Amino acid sequence: MTEGAIHQGFVLRVSEFAYTELEQILAKTRKEENPLLLILDGLTDPHNLGSILRTADATNVSGVIIPKHRAVGVTPVVAKTATGAIEHVPIARVTNLSQTLDKLKEEGFWTFGTDMNGTPCHKWNTSGKVALIIGNEGKGISSNIKKQVDEMITIPMNGHVQSLNASVAAAILMYEVFRNRL
């Protein structure tokens, strides 16, 4: 069962991860003063997803939304990297991110994307209902999703590298919202 992995004499088989329905997350956000939702557009690295979930728990994110196709779901690697956060942060899988963004806007959410060109994160107005979109590790946010975003946010950088790891960028921006709401 372990396929050669170190198991210390114990093996456990568990059922598949149970995702939360989007409507359940929206019902939760209706009761919150200034909810923050995280939308992950096409992330493929399970370590990034796990790390993002861990930070989402630390910063009071109301829920995480991921696409069903062309993206990583909750796997054993994600669960291990998240170190328990998957038990506390609701995660919804949706078929269509574009339709989900329309639904969030109907619920009064402002949508923010991440890009090299945009409003510097330290000047970002994080008040109200916020939906933050983090793009794919290589391509960023897909072009059709970019068209629906209310504002693009950038993390100022001064070094030679032109981008940050998706989980690092997500953490910086989650903490920017968290900090502004303290």
Buried (B, 14 or more C-beta within 10 A) or exposed (E): EEEEEEEEEEEEEEEEBEBBEBEEBBEBBEEEEBBBBBBBBBBEBBBBBBBBBBBBBBBBBBBBBBBEEEBBBBEEBBBEBBEEBBEEBBBBBBEEBEEBBEBBBEBEBBBBBBBEEBBEBEEBEBEEBBBBBBBBBEEBBBEEBBEBBEEBBBBEEEEEEEBBEBBBBBBBBBBBBBEBBE
